Amino acid sequence: MSGFIDQCVANVSKQPDRLFAQPLAQVPDFVFNEDVVRVFPDMIKRSVPGYPTIVENIGVLAGQFAKPHSVLYDLGSSLGAVTQALRRHVQIANCRVIAVDNSSAMVERCREYLHAQDSMFQELLPVEVIEADILSLDFQPTSLVALNFTLQFIQPEQRLELLTRIRRALLPGGALILSEKLQFEDAEQHALLADLHIAFKRANGYSELEIAQKRSAIEKVMLPDSLEQHRERLLAAGFSQVVPWFQCLNFASLIALP
């Protein structure tokens, strides 16, 4: 996956993530602005264990759930990695992808990446990239919705309503794929996996200063849930089954079936 993305963005400027490498007098809350967009491929690869595997296999899983004449949604699409995977793996008649993000900087760069993908491959699913708030999106009938590390940035009191609206839009036999960073209800387990995640970041070249400042920037913005909270909320939204299919340290992905 990473090799493919490198090919697709070869002509687009990329930079290593050094956003928190220098001491900041005051660490601002994390936002998906142009500074983040410039370093996002490097940031996500070095921060989220298992990310390339999750992204590529969302495409594979989507191939099992996508229905003819339906929409596939990538909600919180960022630079479009999931959208690219959907287009590579789904070969169902008359499907199309709608990628949605509320960051104008992300949307602009996502369109560049998808244009690069179009130039390399033939007969890909058509895609529309929309700058919008997914909380106010009018969902079309859909057979596959991907929420890839997106729900954790939505206020907790708004999550059930969003998931309920997604469930109502899902066609029979479709699926929601939800990937999230996890909290753990057992304090010792939570501390262990949090420490291992920090070790993962160190192994990927982040300094103690970068780790600390990034944590300070994101702690009020990204609000993760436990696996149990996700399961209960998805069932409350009307899903019939919740199946974890991937976990690496404190990051996981679930399939929710209508």
Backbone as JSON, one array per atom type, in Angstrom:
{
  "sequence": "MSGFIDQCVANVSKQPDRLFAQPLAQVPDFVFNEDVVRVFPDMIKRSVPGYPTIVENIGVLAGQFAKPHSVLYDLGSSLGAVTQALRRHVQIANCRVIAVDNSSAMVERCREYLHAQDSMFQELLPVEVIEADILSLDFQPTSLVALNFTLQFIQPEQRLELLTRIRRALLPGGALILSEKLQFEDAEQHALLADLHIAFKRANGYSELEIAQKRSAIEKVMLPDSLEQHRERLLAAGFSQVVPWFQCLNFASLIALP",
  "N": [[0.83, -1.21, 0.0], [1.84, 1.29, 0.9], [3.87, 1.68, -0.98], [2.38, 1.98, -3.3], [0.97, 4.37, -2.76], [3.16, 6.09, -2.6], [3.92, 6.08, -5.29], [1.66, 7.26, -6.46], [1.71, 9.85, -5.47], [4.0, 10.96, -6.34], [4.58, 13.27, -7.72], [3.69, 15.22, -6.07], [4.32, 17.5, -3.5], [5.92, 16.33, -0.58], [6.59, 16.12, 2.9], [8.66, 15.35, 5.76], [7.29, 14.63, 9.0], [7.67, 17.11, 11.16], [6.37, 18.75, 12.86], [6.12, 19.1, 15.61], [8.66, 19.24, 16.55], [10.21, 21.27, 17.61], [10.46, 23.15, 20.67], [7.43, 24.46, 21.92], [5.95, 27.4, 23.1], [3.28, 27.52, 23.77], [1.16, 24.9, 23.2], [-0.94, 24.49, 20.53], [-4.37, 23.4, 19.96], [-4.87, 20.48, 18.01], [-5.35, 20.68, 14.52], [-6.63, 19.97, 11.24], [-4.99, 21.4, 9.2], [-3.23, 23.22, 6.55], [-0.52, 22.86, 7.22], [-0.51, 20.39, 8.55], [-1.52, 18.77, 6.51], [0.58, 18.78, 4.64], [2.46, 17.08, 5.81], [1.1, 14.81, 6.38], [0.99, 12.07, 5.23], [3.45, 11.0, 6.17], [3.15, 11.42, 8.92], [0.88, 9.84, 9.65], [1.72, 7.27, 9.01], [3.82, 6.88, 10.79], [2.6, 7.1, 13.22], [0.29, 5.56, 13.61], [-0.11, 2.35, 14.33], [-0.29, -0.4, 12.15], [-1.69, 0.92, 10.17], [-1.35, 0.95, 7.2], [-2.13, -1.71, 6.63], [-4.79, -1.79, 7.55], [-6.0, 0.12, 5.83], [-5.6, -0.95, 3.2], [-6.98, -3.37, 3.42], [-9.57, -2.53, 3.97], [-10.4, -1.89, 1.43], [-10.38, -4.5, 0.33], [-12.31, -5.79, 1.96], [-14.51, -4.21, 1.34], [-15.05, -5.05, -1.23], [-16.51, -7.32, -0.77], [-18.9, -6.49, 0.24], [-19.99, -4.41, -1.27], [-22.62, -3.28, -3.39], [-24.3, -3.52, -6.56], [-25.04, -0.5, -8.38], [-24.86, 1.37, -6.3], [-23.77, 3.69, -3.72], [-20.54, 4.2, -2.31], [-19.15, 5.23, 0.67], [-16.54, 7.26, 1.9], [-15.88, 8.55, 4.77], [-14.63, 11.37, 6.34], [-12.3, 11.55, 4.8], [-9.69, 12.46, 4.49], [-6.6, 12.38, 2.92], [-7.44, 10.58, 1.06], [-6.69, 7.85, 1.07], [-8.22, 5.56, 1.77], [-10.29, 5.8, -0.1], [-8.81, 5.4, -2.46], [-8.12, 2.71, -2.08], [-10.67, 1.52, -2.13], [-11.38, 2.0, -4.79], [-9.52, 0.46, -6.16], [-10.12, -2.17, -5.4], [-12.87, -2.75, -5.51], [-15.01, -4.06, -7.8], [-17.63, -3.77, -8.94], [-20.64, -3.42, -10.7], [-21.58, -0.19, -11.72], [-21.07, 1.18, -9.32], [-20.09, 3.92, -7.2], [-17.84, 6.2, -5.6], [-18.07, 8.35, -2.83], [-16.21, 10.71, -1.34], [-15.65, 12.38, 1.66], [-14.73, 15.24, 3.45], [-14.08, 17.7, 5.99], [-12.04, 19.48, 5.89], [-10.63, 21.93, 3.99], [-8.04, 22.02, 3.02], [-7.26, 19.32, 3.09], [-9.14, 18.25, 1.27], [-8.45, 19.5, -1.16], [-5.83, 18.49, -1.61], [-6.41, 15.76, -1.63], [-7.88, 15.5, -3.99], [-5.84, 15.96, -5.84], [-4.24, 13.69, -5.42], [-6.02, 11.64, -6.2], [-6.34, 12.27, -8.84], [-3.78, 11.65, -9.72], [-3.89, 8.88, -9.32], [-5.84, 8.2, -11.21], [-4.42, 8.68, -13.53], [-2.74, 6.54, -13.63], [-4.14, 4.15, -13.62], [-6.72, 2.29, -15.28], [-10.29, 2.29, -15.77], [-11.31, 2.67, -13.16], [-13.45, 3.01, -10.25], [-15.78, 5.69, -10.41], [-15.32, 8.8, -8.65], [-16.31, 11.23, -6.26], [-15.24, 14.04, -4.61], [-15.99, 15.7, -1.72], [-16.22, 18.7, 0.11], [-17.37, 18.92, 3.23], [-19.39, 18.78, 6.23], [-19.71, 15.81, 7.85], [-21.69, 15.37, 9.68], [-23.9, 16.73, 8.85], [-24.53, 15.64, 6.46], [-26.48, 14.49, 3.75], [-27.3, 11.37, 3.4], [-27.06, 9.08, 0.73], [-28.59, 6.03, -0.54], [-26.57, 3.37, 0.43], [-23.99, 0.89, 0.19], [-21.62, 0.48, 1.45], [-19.85, 1.96, 4.02], [-17.1, 3.74, 5.12], [-15.56, 4.67, 8.03], [-12.82, 5.82, 8.88], [-10.78, 6.21, 11.4], [-12.14, 8.54, 12.17], [-14.54, 8.97, 13.64], [-13.66, 9.39, 16.24], [-12.95, 12.03, 16.34], [-15.27, 13.4, 16.49], [-17.7, 14.97, 18.53], [-18.61, 13.22, 21.48], [-21.39, 13.13, 22.18], [-22.62, 13.39, 19.76], [-22.2, 11.17, 18.27], [-23.83, 8.84, 18.24], [-26.15, 9.64, 16.85], [-25.1, 10.16, 14.28], [-24.2, 7.56, 13.55], [-26.63, 6.23, 13.58], [-27.96, 7.44, 11.45], [-26.3, 6.62, 9.36], [-26.75, 3.87, 9.52], [-29.46, 3.75, 8.75], [-29.24, 4.46, 6.1], [-27.9, 2.36, 4.98], [-27.88, -0.31, 2.67], [-29.5, -3.55, 2.47], [-27.33, -6.2, 3.3], [-25.1, -4.64, 3.17], [-22.35, -2.79, 4.76], [-20.78, -1.15, 7.55], [-17.54, 0.02, 8.08], [-15.52, 0.59, 10.7], [-12.85, 2.25, 12.03], [-10.73, 2.9, 14.77], [-8.85, 4.55, 17.39], [-8.4, 3.0, 20.54], [-9.68, 3.21, 23.87], [-9.15, 1.54, 27.03], [-10.9, -0.3, 29.39], [-9.87, -1.62, 31.56], [-7.45, -0.52, 33.73], [-4.72, -1.22, 33.92], [-4.28, -2.65, 31.56], [-4.83, -0.62, 29.73], [-2.75, 1.2, 30.32], [-0.51, -0.35, 29.67], [-0.81, -0.76, 26.85], [-0.84, 1.86, 25.98], [1.76, 2.64, 26.64], [3.16, 0.92, 24.96], [2.38, 1.91, 22.52], [3.63, 4.4, 22.56], [6.25, 3.48, 22.49], [6.24, 2.43, 19.91], [6.07, 4.84, 18.46], [8.5, 6.01, 19.17], [10.24, 4.16, 17.98], [9.77, 4.78, 15.38], [11.07, 7.13, 15.05], [10.25, 9.46, 16.38], [10.85, 12.03, 18.75], [11.06, 12.42, 22.38], [10.09, 14.95, 23.02], [8.54, 15.58, 20.73], [6.58, 13.58, 20.92], [5.35, 14.21, 23.37], [4.41, 16.85, 22.92], [2.69, 16.5, 20.74], [0.81, 14.82, 21.91], [-0.28, 16.58, 23.79], [-1.43, 18.43, 22.05], [-3.46, 16.99, 20.84], [-5.1, 15.8, 22.72], [-7.46, 17.04, 23.63], [-8.96, 17.05, 21.42], [-9.15, 14.64, 20.01], [-11.09, 12.06, 21.01], [-11.15, 9.08, 22.2], [-13.01, 5.94, 22.39], [-13.88, 2.96, 24.27], [-13.73, -0.5, 23.2], [-16.02, -1.8, 24.05], [-17.79, 0.37, 24.4], [-18.02, 1.22, 21.74], [-19.25, -1.06, 20.61], [-21.71, -1.18, 22.03], [-22.85, 1.28, 21.27], [-23.07, 1.03, 18.48], [-24.87, -1.09, 18.28], [-27.07, 0.12, 19.51], [-27.57, 2.0, 17.56], [-28.8, 0.52, 15.67], [-27.51, -1.5, 14.3], [-26.95, -4.99, 13.66], [-24.89, -6.79, 14.12], [-21.55, -6.66, 15.4], [-18.32, -6.9, 14.52], [-15.07, -7.31, 15.37], [-12.27, -7.02, 13.3], [-9.62, -6.44, 13.1], [-6.77, -5.65, 15.05], [-4.11, -3.71, 16.29], [-1.96, -3.09, 18.75], [-3.27, -0.34, 20.44], [-5.12, 0.29, 18.49], [-7.85, -0.32, 16.36], [-10.14, -2.05, 14.12], [-13.49, -2.39, 13.04], [-16.25, -4.32, 11.79], [-19.51, -3.47, 11.13], [-22.7, -4.73, 10.84], [-25.85, -4.39, 9.13]],
  "CA": [[0.0, 0.0, 0.0], [2.65, 2.51, 0.98], [4.55, 1.85, -2.24], [1.42, 2.51, -4.26], [0.74, 5.78, -2.45], [4.35, 6.83, -3.01], [3.85, 6.27, -6.73], [0.56, 8.16, -6.8], [1.97, 11.22, -5.07], [5.39, 11.26, -6.66], [4.71, 14.64, -8.2], [3.1, 16.12, -5.08], [5.3, 17.77, -2.44], [5.74, 15.65, 0.7], [7.6, 16.5, 3.86], [8.62, 14.58, 6.99], [6.54, 15.25, 10.09], [8.49, 17.78, 12.16], [5.51, 19.82, 13.36], [6.29, 19.3, 17.04], [10.06, 18.95, 16.85], [10.79, 22.37, 18.37], [9.64, 23.49, 21.84], [6.39, 25.47, 21.7], [5.56, 28.07, 24.34], [1.92, 27.05, 24.02], [0.82, 23.93, 22.16], [-2.33, 24.69, 20.12], [-5.14, 22.21, 19.65], [-4.57, 19.9, 16.7], [-6.32, 20.9, 13.44], [-6.19, 19.43, 9.95], [-4.73, 22.55, 8.35], [-2.27, 22.99, 5.48], [0.72, 22.34, 7.8], [-0.7, 18.96, 8.78], [-1.69, 18.11, 5.21], [1.89, 18.62, 4.0], [3.24, 15.99, 6.42], [0.16, 13.79, 6.85], [1.38, 10.68, 4.94], [4.52, 10.59, 7.09], [2.6, 11.43, 10.28], [-0.03, 8.72, 9.91], [2.5, 6.03, 8.92], [4.68, 6.77, 11.96], [1.81, 7.28, 14.44], [-0.82, 4.61, 13.74], [0.34, 0.99, 14.0], [-1.21, -1.18, 11.32], [-2.49, 1.75, 9.27], [-1.39, 0.47, 5.81], [-2.9, -2.96, 6.56], [-6.2, -1.44, 7.67], [-6.47, 0.82, 4.62], [-5.66, -1.86, 2.06], [-8.01, -4.39, 3.62], [-10.88, -1.92, 3.81], [-10.73, -2.12, 0.03], [-10.69, -5.92, 0.14], [-13.59, -6.06, 2.6], [-15.55, -3.51, 0.58], [-15.38, -5.88, -2.38], [-17.46, -8.35, -0.35], [-20.17, -5.89, 0.67], [-20.5, -3.43, -2.24], [-23.74, -3.73, -4.19], [-24.44, -2.76, -7.81], [-25.86, 0.71, -8.42], [-24.88, 1.98, -4.97], [-22.7, 4.61, -3.34], [-19.62, 3.82, -1.25], [-18.73, 6.46, 1.34], [-15.32, 7.4, 2.7], [-16.22, 9.7, 5.6], [-13.38, 11.8, 6.93], [-11.44, 10.88, 3.82], [-8.34, 13.04, 4.53], [-5.94, 12.43, 1.62], [-8.07, 9.65, 0.14], [-6.09, 6.51, 1.03], [-9.28, 4.55, 1.73], [-10.94, 5.93, -1.4], [-7.95, 4.72, -3.44], [-8.26, 1.26, -1.88], [-11.99, 1.14, -2.63], [-11.38, 2.03, -6.26], [-8.7, -0.64, -6.66], [-10.6, -3.51, -5.06], [-14.29, -2.96, -5.78], [-15.29, -4.2, -9.23], [-19.07, -4.01, -8.98], [-21.22, -2.56, -11.73], [-22.28, 1.06, -11.43], [-20.78, 1.75, -8.0], [-19.27, 5.11, -7.2], [-17.33, 6.56, -4.27], [-18.15, 9.73, -2.38], [-15.24, 10.97, -0.27], [-16.1, 13.59, 2.34], [-13.88, 15.76, 4.52], [-14.41, 19.1, 6.28], [-10.83, 20.3, 5.77], [-10.42, 22.34, 2.6], [-6.67, 21.65, 2.63], [-7.3, 17.88, 2.8], [-9.92, 18.01, 0.06], [-7.66, 19.92, -2.32], [-4.74, 17.53, -1.84], [-7.03, 14.48, -1.97], [-8.21, 15.54, -5.42], [-4.58, 15.8, -6.57], [-3.83, 12.28, -5.32], [-6.92, 10.82, -7.0], [-6.0, 12.54, -10.24], [-2.58, 10.84, -9.99], [-4.33, 7.49, -9.44], [-6.53, 8.08, -12.5], [-3.45, 8.67, -14.61], [-1.99, 5.29, -13.59], [-5.0, 2.98, -13.73], [-7.89, 2.42, -16.11], [-11.56, 1.68, -15.35], [-11.54, 2.77, -11.73], [-14.75, 3.55, -9.87], [-15.83, 7.15, -10.35], [-15.27, 9.32, -7.28], [-16.61, 12.63, -6.03], [-14.66, 14.5, -3.34], [-16.85, 16.78, -1.23], [-15.88, 19.37, 1.36], [-18.63, 19.01, 3.97], [-19.46, 18.22, 7.57], [-20.45, 14.56, 7.73], [-22.84, 15.39, 10.59], [-25.05, 17.32, 8.15], [-24.58, 15.04, 5.14], [-27.7, 13.78, 3.36], [-26.77, 10.11, 2.88], [-27.75, 8.32, -0.3], [-28.52, 4.6, -0.26], [-25.16, 2.99, 0.37], [-23.69, -0.49, 0.57], [-20.37, 0.44, 2.23], [-19.42, 3.23, 4.62], [-15.85, 3.66, 5.88], [-15.23, 5.72, 9.0], [-11.47, 5.38, 9.22], [-10.19, 7.14, 12.37], [-12.91, 9.77, 12.02], [-15.53, 9.12, 14.71], [-12.99, 9.85, 17.46], [-12.85, 13.49, 16.3], [-16.62, 13.94, 16.62], [-18.1, 15.05, 19.93], [-19.26, 11.97, 21.87], [-22.85, 13.19, 22.2], [-23.12, 13.42, 18.38], [-21.79, 9.96, 17.56], [-24.94, 7.9, 18.05], [-27.03, 10.15, 15.79], [-24.43, 9.92, 13.01], [-24.22, 6.13, 13.25], [-28.02, 5.87, 13.29], [-28.25, 7.9, 10.09], [-25.58, 5.71, 8.47], [-27.46, 2.58, 9.52], [-30.68, 3.88, 7.97], [-28.9, 4.57, 4.69], [-27.26, 1.14, 4.49], [-28.68, -1.3, 1.97], [-29.35, -4.93, 2.98], [-26.08, -6.84, 2.89], [-23.99, -3.7, 3.21], [-21.57, -2.79, 6.0], [-19.97, -0.02, 8.02], [-16.22, -0.35, 8.6], [-15.17, 1.64, 11.66], [-11.51, 2.12, 12.6], [-10.58, 3.87, 15.85], [-7.98, 4.31, 18.53], [-9.22, 2.49, 21.64], [-9.44, 3.25, 25.3], [-9.36, 0.23, 27.64], [-11.55, -0.12, 30.69], [-8.92, -2.09, 32.56], [-6.42, 0.51, 33.81], [-3.4, -1.79, 33.65], [-4.22, -2.93, 30.13], [-4.76, 0.66, 29.03], [-1.41, 1.76, 30.51], [0.43, -1.16, 28.9], [-0.92, -0.51, 25.42], [-0.43, 3.25, 25.75], [3.23, 2.64, 26.67], [3.64, 0.25, 23.75], [2.16, 2.84, 21.41], [4.73, 5.37, 22.64], [7.45, 2.77, 22.0], [6.08, 2.39, 18.45], [6.42, 6.16, 17.93], [9.96, 6.16, 19.32], [10.88, 3.32, 16.98], [9.58, 5.45, 14.1], [11.9, 8.32, 14.97], [9.75, 10.63, 17.11], [11.54, 12.33, 20.01], [10.18, 12.56, 23.55], [9.44, 16.25, 22.9], [7.49, 15.47, 19.72], [5.51, 12.74, 21.45], [4.66, 14.95, 24.43], [3.69, 18.01, 22.38], [1.59, 15.98, 19.92], [-0.22, 14.35, 22.84], [-0.93, 17.77, 24.34], [-2.23, 19.06, 20.99], [-4.57, 16.18, 20.35], [-5.87, 15.16, 23.79], [-8.79, 17.63, 23.77], [-9.58, 17.02, 20.1], [-9.44, 13.24, 19.7], [-11.66, 11.48, 22.23], [-11.43, 7.68, 21.86], [-13.9, 5.11, 23.2], [-13.49, 1.56, 24.44], [-14.39, -1.43, 22.29], [-17.36, -2.03, 24.58], [-18.6, 1.54, 24.07], [-18.32, 1.16, 20.32], [-20.21, -2.13, 20.36], [-23.01, -0.78, 22.55], [-23.39, 2.38, 20.48], [-23.45, 0.52, 17.17], [-26.12, -1.86, 18.46], [-28.11, 1.11, 19.77], [-27.85, 2.67, 16.29], [-29.59, -0.38, 14.84], [-26.73, -2.58, 13.67], [-27.27, -6.29, 14.25], [-23.66, -7.47, 14.52], [-20.32, -5.88, 15.42], [-17.28, -7.91, 14.43], [-13.7, -6.8, 15.24], [-11.5, -7.8, 12.32], [-8.2, -6.1, 13.15], [-6.26, -4.82, 16.14], [-2.67, -3.62, 16.5], [-1.82, -2.28, 19.95], [-4.53, 0.28, 20.84], [-5.86, 0.7, 17.29], [-8.66, -1.45, 15.92], [-11.14, -1.81, 13.08], [-14.67, -3.22, 13.25], [-17.29, -4.4, 10.76], [-20.86, -3.41, 11.69], [-23.64, -5.2, 9.82], [-27.23, -3.95, 9.4]],
  "C": [[0.86, 1.25, 0.0], [3.41, 2.75, -0.31], [3.64, 2.43, -3.3], [1.17, 3.99, -4.02], [1.94, 6.61, -2.86], [4.37, 7.08, -4.51], [2.83, 7.34, -7.09], [0.9, 9.62, -6.5], [3.39, 11.66, -5.4], [5.6, 12.7, -7.09], [4.11, 15.66, -7.25], [4.09, 16.27, -3.93], [4.95, 17.03, -1.16], [6.88, 16.08, 1.61], [7.53, 15.56, 5.06], [7.89, 15.35, 8.08], [7.52, 15.78, 11.14], [7.69, 18.88, 12.85], [5.73, 20.12, 14.84], [7.73, 19.08, 17.48], [10.74, 20.04, 17.66], [9.89, 22.73, 19.55], [8.68, 24.63, 21.51], [6.01, 26.07, 23.04], [4.16, 27.67, 24.76], [1.54, 26.13, 22.87], [-0.64, 24.11, 21.78], [-3.04, 23.37, 19.91], [-4.87, 21.78, 18.21], [-5.7, 20.21, 15.72], [-5.73, 20.38, 12.14], [-6.01, 20.58, 8.95], [-3.66, 22.2, 7.3], [-0.94, 22.44, 6.01], [0.63, 20.84, 8.02], [-0.8, 18.2, 7.46], [-0.34, 17.83, 4.55], [2.65, 17.41, 4.54], [2.38, 14.78, 6.74], [0.56, 12.36, 6.47], [2.46, 10.16, 5.87], [3.99, 10.47, 8.52], [1.78, 10.18, 10.56], [0.72, 7.39, 9.9], [3.3, 5.8, 10.19], [3.91, 6.81, 13.28], [0.78, 6.19, 14.68], [-0.34, 3.21, 13.35], [-0.72, 0.23, 13.21], [-1.98, -0.39, 10.29], [-2.49, 1.26, 7.81], [-2.21, -0.81, 5.65], [-4.39, -2.68, 6.64], [-6.71, -0.84, 6.36], [-6.61, -0.15, 3.45], [-6.79, -2.87, 2.21], [-9.42, -3.82, 3.7], [-11.33, -2.07, 2.35], [-11.13, -3.56, -0.23], [-12.06, -6.25, 0.73], [-14.74, -5.41, 1.83], [-15.99, -4.33, -0.63], [-16.39, -6.96, -2.06], [-18.83, -7.78, -0.04], [-20.78, -4.93, -0.35], [-21.57, -4.05, -3.13], [-23.81, -2.91, -5.48], [-25.34, -1.54, -7.63], [-25.96, 1.37, -7.04], [-23.68, 2.89, -4.77], [-21.84, 3.96, -2.26], [-19.09, 5.12, -0.65], [-17.4, 6.28, 2.06], [-15.5, 8.69, 3.5], [-15.02, 10.11, 6.45], [-12.23, 11.27, 6.1], [-9.99, 11.34, 3.85], [-7.73, 13.05, 3.13], [-6.42, 11.35, 0.66], [-7.46, 8.27, 0.06], [-7.15, 5.42, 0.96], [-10.02, 4.6, 0.39], [-10.12, 5.23, -2.49], [-8.09, 3.21, -3.31], [-9.61, 0.76, -2.38], [-11.98, 1.05, -4.15], [-10.56, 0.89, -6.85], [-9.38, -1.99, -6.5], [-12.05, -3.77, -5.41], [-14.51, -2.95, -7.29], [-16.75, -4.63, -9.39], [-19.69, -2.99, -9.91], [-21.89, -1.33, -11.14], [-22.19, 1.48, -9.96], [-20.02, 3.05, -8.19], [-18.92, 5.46, -5.76], [-17.6, 8.04, -4.03], [-17.22, 9.87, -1.18], [-15.56, 12.33, 0.34], [-15.11, 13.97, 3.44], [-14.23, 17.23, 4.74], [-13.2, 20.03, 6.25], [-10.6, 20.65, 4.31], [-9.03, 21.96, 2.12], [-6.6, 20.17, 2.29], [-8.01, 17.61, 1.49], [-9.12, 18.36, -1.19], [-6.57, 18.92, -2.64], [-5.28, 16.15, -2.21], [-7.35, 14.43, -3.46], [-6.95, 15.38, -6.27], [-4.15, 14.34, -6.57], [-4.7, 11.39, -6.2], [-6.69, 11.05, -8.48], [-4.76, 11.73, -10.63], [-2.95, 9.37, -10.15], [-5.02, 7.26, -10.78], [-5.54, 7.97, -13.65], [-2.69, 7.35, -14.7], [-2.83, 4.06, -13.87], [-6.22, 3.3, -14.58], [-9.11, 1.79, -15.42], [-11.72, 1.63, -13.83], [-12.95, 3.29, -11.46], [-14.71, 5.07, -9.92], [-15.89, 7.62, -8.9], [-15.61, 10.8, -7.29], [-16.05, 13.0, -4.66], [-15.42, 15.76, -2.92], [-16.25, 17.37, 0.04], [-17.18, 19.63, 2.11], [-18.44, 18.44, 5.36], [-20.29, 16.96, 7.5], [-21.66, 14.51, 8.65], [-24.08, 15.96, 9.91], [-25.22, 16.73, 6.76], [-25.91, 14.32, 4.93], [-27.28, 12.48, 2.67], [-27.68, 9.52, 1.81], [-27.72, 6.85, 0.07], [-27.11, 4.07, -0.53], [-24.97, 1.54, 0.78], [-22.41, -0.59, 1.4], [-20.04, 1.85, 2.72], [-18.13, 2.96, 5.4], [-15.71, 4.9, 6.75], [-13.86, 5.36, 9.55], [-10.78, 6.43, 10.08], [-10.83, 8.52, 12.25], [-13.86, 10.0, 13.19], [-14.91, 9.7, 15.97], [-12.8, 11.37, 17.5], [-14.21, 14.18, 16.37], [-17.0, 13.94, 18.09], [-18.91, 13.81, 20.33], [-20.79, 12.0, 21.82], [-23.45, 13.21, 20.8], [-22.89, 12.11, 17.64], [-22.95, 9.01, 17.29], [-25.85, 8.36, 16.91], [-26.41, 9.91, 14.42], [-24.51, 8.44, 12.62], [-25.63, 5.66, 12.92], [-28.39, 6.27, 11.87], [-27.53, 7.03, 9.06], [-26.32, 4.38, 8.37], [-28.73, 2.65, 8.66], [-30.42, 3.95, 6.47], [-28.33, 3.28, 4.11], [-28.26, 0.2, 3.84], [-28.52, -2.67, 2.63], [-28.08, -5.57, 2.43], [-24.88, -5.92, 2.87], [-23.27, -3.74, 4.55], [-20.98, -1.41, 6.27], [-18.65, -0.58, 8.51], [-15.73, 0.83, 9.42], [-13.8, 1.36, 12.26], [-11.29, 3.24, 13.6], [-9.4, 3.52, 16.75], [-8.86, 3.94, 19.72], [-8.73, 2.95, 23.0], [-9.67, 1.84, 25.84], [-9.87, 0.43, 29.05], [-10.69, -0.63, 31.83], [-7.72, -1.14, 32.58], [-5.03, -0.02, 33.47], [-3.23, -2.1, 32.16], [-4.09, -1.64, 29.32], [-3.35, 1.25, 29.13], [-0.37, 0.98, 29.69], [0.38, -0.81, 27.42], [-0.57, 0.93, 25.07], [1.1, 3.35, 25.73], [3.81, 1.99, 25.41], [3.44, 1.13, 22.52], [3.26, 3.92, 21.39], [6.03, 4.74, 22.14], [7.42, 2.66, 20.47], [6.48, 3.72, 17.84], [7.93, 6.4, 18.03], [10.69, 5.38, 18.22], [10.76, 3.92, 15.58], [10.22, 6.84, 14.06], [11.38, 9.56, 15.67], [10.52, 10.79, 18.42], [10.54, 12.4, 21.15], [9.43, 13.89, 23.5], [8.3, 16.2, 21.89], [6.3, 14.67, 20.24], [4.68, 13.51, 22.47], [3.83, 16.1, 23.85], [2.52, 17.57, 21.49], [0.46, 15.49, 20.82], [-0.98, 15.53, 23.43], [-1.85, 18.42, 23.31], [-3.5, 18.31, 20.7], [-5.51, 15.7, 21.45], [-7.26, 15.75, 23.99], [-9.6, 17.55, 22.47], [-10.0, 15.6, 19.72], [-9.85, 12.54, 20.99], [-12.07, 10.03, 21.97], [-12.36, 7.01, 22.86], [-13.29, 3.73, 23.39], [-14.21, 0.7, 23.4], [-15.82, -1.69, 22.74], [-18.3, -0.86, 24.28], [-18.98, 1.55, 22.59], [-19.39, 0.12, 20.03], [-21.61, -1.71, 20.81], [-23.64, 0.31, 21.71], [-23.85, 1.89, 19.1], [-24.74, -0.3, 17.25], [-27.29, -0.92, 18.71], [-28.51, 1.85, 18.49], [-28.63, 1.79, 15.33], [-28.82, -1.44, 14.1], [-27.0, -3.89, 14.4], [-26.05, -7.04, 14.75], [-22.49, -6.48, 14.47], [-19.17, -6.86, 15.53], [-15.91, -7.22, 14.34], [-12.92, -7.66, 14.25], [-10.02, -7.5, 12.38], [-7.91, -5.33, 14.42], [-4.74, -4.88, 16.15], [-2.46, -2.62, 17.62], [-3.18, -1.66, 20.3], [-5.28, 0.89, 19.66], [-6.59, -0.51, 16.72], [-9.62, -1.05, 14.82], [-12.24, -2.85, 13.23], [-15.53, -3.23, 11.99], [-18.62, -4.4, 11.49], [-21.85, -3.73, 10.58], [-25.05, -4.77, 10.15], [-28.13, -5.13, 9.79]]
}
